[in-house]
Amino acid sequence: MLTLPPSVHIYVAAEPTDLRKSFDGLSLRVREVLRHEPLSGHLFVFFNRRRDQVRILFWDRSGFCVLAKRLERGTFRWAPDKGAVVVVLEAAELALLLEGIDLAGARRRPRWQASTPGETH
């Protein structure tokens, strides 16, 4: 299971990416397509068109890191909403996705959220 602090967000590009890109190409895609800052420390996830490869880009305070996984058989089962450019995942969802679990039928249960001052229930 991935263990990330709550301050780290996971952004997944909804459209396929040419994974021949490396550090500079992926960081440019983060800026121009996902509209985020690649130096933020967040994780940025990219799949290829066949969905049998994934790259994860992040900044670790001293440089970019790219993690890669290629499936020898099968595909990553993930279908973003139509029209989406970026999808935000939780660490547990990313871990399941990387393990080959199909998230299409998964439902997110309601979670507790702190109420803002003056809000009534």
N, C-alpha and C positions, 0 to 999 in steps of 0.2 A: 504494500500500500504506500502511496506517495504521502509523505508528511511535509506539508508546507505551512508556513505561518499564515494566519488569516489575512495578512496585509498583501500577500502575493495573489494576484488574479491570474486566471488562465483564459486566454483569448484564442479561439480557434477560427481560422479563415474558412469561411463557408465555401468559397470557390476553390477548385483545385489550383495547385501551384506547381510551377516547373521546379522540381527539386534538384535540378542541376545547379540552382543558385546556392550560394553558401552564405557566409556571414554578411557580407555587404549587400548582396541581392535580397536576402530575407529581411534584413533590417530596413532596407528601402521599402520593401513591401509592407512592413509594419507601419511605417510612416505614411505612405501614400494610399494604401488600400484600407488598412485597419484603422488608420487615424489615431495611432497611439505612439508613445515615445519608447523606442526600443531600449533605451538606457534605464528604464523605470524599474527593472528587476522582476517584472512580470514575465510569465511564460507565454510564448506565442507559438501556436501549433499549426502546422501546414501539412496537408495531405496531397498526394499526387492524384492525377485523373483516375487511375485504376484503383485507387485506395488500398494499395498494397504496401505503400511506403508512407512514413511520417517523419517530419523533422520538427524539433522543438528548439526554438531560439530563446536564449535569455542572457542577461548581463549579470555577471557575478562580482561587480565592484572593481575588477581589474581587466576585464575583457569579455568578449562574447563567447558563449558556449553553444554548440549545436549538438543536440542528441538526435540520433537517427535510429529507425527501426524499419526493417524490411521483412515482410512476412514471406515465408517460403511457400505457403499454401494459404489460400483464402484471401479475404479482404477485411479491412476495418469497417465495421458496420455502424455507420453514422450518417444520418440524413438531416441536415439543418432545415429550418423553415425556408420556404421559397421566398426569395427576395432578400434574405439575410446576407449581410456582408461579413459580420463577425458574430460568433456565439460565445457566451461566457459559460465556462464549466467550473465545477468544483473539483478539487483534487481527487476525490473518490470516483467521480464520473470519468475523469481522464484515465485513472488507473484501470477501471473496468474496460474502457474503450481499448486501451493498449493491450489488455489481456484477451481481447476478441469477443467481449460481451456486446450484444446488440442492444443499444440504448433506445431503439425506436419505440418499443412498447413500455419503456420505463416511465413512471410517473414520480414527480417530486412531491413529497409530502409537505404540508404546511409547516413552516418553521417558526419558532418564537423570534420575535423582534422586539427590541426595546422601544417603548412608546416615547414619543416626543413630548416635551412639557406642554401641558394644556390639553393633551389628547385624552378623550374618554373612551371607555370600552363599552 
